Amino acid sequence: MRLLPTALVLLAVAGCGYGAVSVEGTFDGERFAPTGTVFAVLDAHVEEPRPGGGIAVIARDDPRLLLFFCQPAIDPDVDFAALSGSEIEELRELVRRGDRVLLRDLPTHATVAGARLVLDDGRADFALLMLAGSAPIAAGDSYADLRPLGRHLSAVLAIERAVLAEKGQLVGALALARDRAADQPANTVTGTVTLQFDAPIVSERIGESNLRVLGY
């Protein structure tokens, strides 16, 4: 029997996820569901080299938030860097096979209840990485049947509740839209998916380290 990494067993055995996410809508019938895990990290410090050697940890004047969604149920309170090399590779592959969303550089001064943050042409309140899961191509499938995903991405983040501290909470809705770029074919996958979420805010050190381990 092949064992899952410790970080996954904690949630797989319980049959639950980390945080809460529900999905409304599809991309032209294509399901996008990063619903197993959601968490936020308050990026409140930076590391700077000391003139005489070593590293100084300095509080940011403008703390930022990261918000991460993925399809498998993983536990970001576990230190992924403490896993074995093979467990880390298995964890990365499991996350890579599922849908994922990462928001970076959310300004804390604007992340308040009632706020509406936008990413679209001419306006970028945050940085967005949205990746669909990479399912293997089955025998007999034709690449000609695959529809391209709309390359133009836009997003609206609506905040319902924000307790911006370690072990705090970020609650809201993230609307993700894909539109066809001018050079894409008519059968390009488009549409809007909305993620309703309740995201715990995890430890800054562990949260940032775990995202680095996952390749983000």
C-alpha positions in Angstrom: 0.0 0.0 0.0 1.4 3.4 -1.0 1.2 6.0 1.7 0.2 9.6 1.1 2.4 12.4 2.5 1.5 13.3 6.1 0.2 16.7 5.1 -2.5 15.0 3.0 -3.4 12.1 5.3 -4.6 14.5 8.0 -7.4 15.7 5.7 -7.9 12.7 3.5 -8.8 10.5 6.4 -11.2 13.0 7.8 -12.8 13.4 4.3 -12.8 17.2 4.6 -10.9 20.2 3.2 -9.1 23.2 4.7 -11.2 26.3 4.7 -14.5 26.4 2.8 -15.1 27.0 -1.0 -18.2 26.6 -3.1 -18.4 27.2 -6.9 -21.0 28.9 -9.1 -20.7 28.6 -12.9 -18.5 26.9 -15.4 -16.2 27.8 -18.3 -18.5 26.8 -21.2 -19.5 23.6 -19.3 -15.9 22.9 -18.2 -15.8 22.5 -14.5 -13.2 24.6 -12.6 -13.2 23.6 -8.9 -10.2 24.4 -6.7 -12.4 23.5 -3.7 -10.3 21.2 -1.5 -8.2 23.9 0.2 -8.2 27.7 0.6 -6.0 29.7 2.9 -4.5 33.2 3.2 -1.1 34.4 4.3 -0.4 37.8 5.8 2.9 38.9 4.3 3.9 41.4 7.0 7.7 41.1 7.0 10.6 41.2 4.6 14.1 39.9 4.9 17.0 42.2 4.2 20.8 41.4 4.4 22.7 43.0 7.2 25.8 45.0 6.3 28.0 42.9 8.5 26.3 39.6 7.4 23.2 37.8 8.4 19.6 38.6 7.7 17.3 41.2 9.3 13.6 40.6 9.4 11.8 43.9 9.1 8.1 44.7 9.4 6.5 46.0 6.1 5.0 49.4 6.1 2.4 48.0 3.6 1.6 44.4 4.5 0.2 42.2 1.7 -2.0 39.2 1.5 -1.7 36.0 -0.5 -4.8 33.9 -1.2 -4.4 30.3 -2.4 -7.0 27.8 -3.7 -6.3 24.2 -4.8 -8.4 21.1 -5.6 -6.9 18.5 -3.3 -7.5 18.8 0.5 -4.1 19.6 2.1 -3.2 21.1 5.4 -1.1 24.2 5.2 -0.5 24.2 9.0 1.9 21.3 8.4 5.4 22.3 7.4 5.8 20.8 3.9 9.6 21.4 4.0 9.8 18.7 6.7 8.5 16.0 4.4 10.8 13.7 2.6 11.9 14.4 -1.0 9.5 11.7 -2.4 6.6 13.0 -0.3 7.2 16.6 -1.6 7.3 15.3 -5.2 4.0 13.4 -4.6 2.4 16.5 -3.0 3.5 18.8 -5.9 2.1 16.4 -8.4 -1.2 16.0 -6.6 -1.6 19.8 -6.5 -0.5 20.2 -10.1 -3.1 17.7 -11.4 -5.9 19.8 -9.9 -7.3 23.3 -10.5 -5.4 26.2 -8.7 -5.7 29.9 -8.1 -3.2 32.2 -6.4 -3.7 35.9 -5.6 -0.7 37.9 -4.6 -0.1 41.4 -3.5 -3.5 42.1 -2.1 -3.1 45.4 -0.3 -4.3 45.1 3.3 -5.3 48.7 3.6 -7.9 48.0 0.9 -8.9 44.4 2.0 -11.8 45.4 4.3 -15.4 44.4 4.6 -17.4 45.8 1.6 -14.3 46.3 -0.6 -14.3 45.3 -4.2 -10.8 44.7 -5.8 -10.4 44.3 -9.5 -8.0 42.9 -12.0 -8.8 43.9 -15.6 -7.5 46.0 -18.5 -5.9 49.1 -17.0 -6.5 48.2 -13.4 -4.6 45.6 -11.2 -5.4 45.7 -7.5 -3.6 42.3 -7.2 -1.7 39.7 -9.2 -3.5 36.5 -10.4 -2.3 33.0 -11.3 -5.1 30.7 -12.5 -4.3 27.2 -13.6 -6.6 24.4 -14.8 -5.7 20.9 -13.7 -3.6 18.8 -16.1 -5.5 15.5 -16.6 -3.7 12.9 -18.8 -4.8 12.4 -22.4 -6.7 9.1 -22.7 -5.8 6.6 -25.4 -7.8 7.4 -28.6 -8.3 11.0 -27.7 -7.4 13.5 -30.4 -5.6 16.8 -29.7 -7.8 18.3 -32.4 -10.8 17.9 -30.1 -9.3 20.0 -27.3 -10.6 23.5 -27.0 -8.2 26.3 -26.0 -8.9 28.3 -22.8 -9.6 32.0 -23.2 -6.3 33.8 -22.6 -7.8 37.1 -21.4 -8.3 36.8 -17.7 -10.1 39.2 -15.4 -11.2 38.9 -11.7 -13.3 40.7 -9.1 -12.7 40.0 -5.4 -15.5 41.1 -3.1 -14.7 41.1 0.6 -17.4 40.2 3.2 -15.3 39.8 6.3 -11.6 40.5 7.0 -9.7 39.7 10.2 -6.2 40.4 9.1 -4.0 38.6 11.7 -2.5 35.2 12.1 -5.3 32.8 12.8 -7.7 35.4 11.4 -10.2 35.0 8.6 -10.9 36.3 5.1 -14.4 35.7 3.7 -15.7 36.8 0.3 -16.3 35.9 -3.3 -13.8 35.7 -6.2 -15.3 36.0 -9.7 -12.9 34.7 -12.4 -13.7 35.4 -16.1 -12.0 34.0 -19.2 -12.5 35.7 -22.5 -11.3 34.9 -26.0 -8.3 36.8 -27.2 -8.5 38.4 -30.7 -6.2 35.7 -32.2 -8.1 32.7 -30.6 -10.6 30.5 -32.5 -14.4 30.7 -32.1 -14.6 27.5 -30.1 -12.4 29.0 -27.3 -13.6 28.2 -23.8 -15.0 31.3 -22.1 -17.2 32.1 -19.1 -17.2 33.2 -15.5 -16.7 31.1 -12.3 -17.4 32.5 -8.9 -15.6 31.0 -5.8 -17.4 31.7 -2.5 -14.8 31.2 0.2 -14.0 31.3 3.9 -10.2 31.3 4.2 -8.3 30.9 7.5 -5.1 33.0 7.7 -2.2 30.7 8.5 1.2 31.4 10.0 3.3 33.7 7.8 6.5 31.6 8.0 4.8 28.3 7.4 2.4 29.6 4.8 5.1 31.3 2.7 7.4 28.3 3.0 4.7 25.9 2.0 3.9 27.9 -1.1 7.6 27.9 -2.1 7.6 24.1 -1.6 4.7 23.8 -4.0 6.5 25.9 -6.5 4.7 29.3 -6.0 
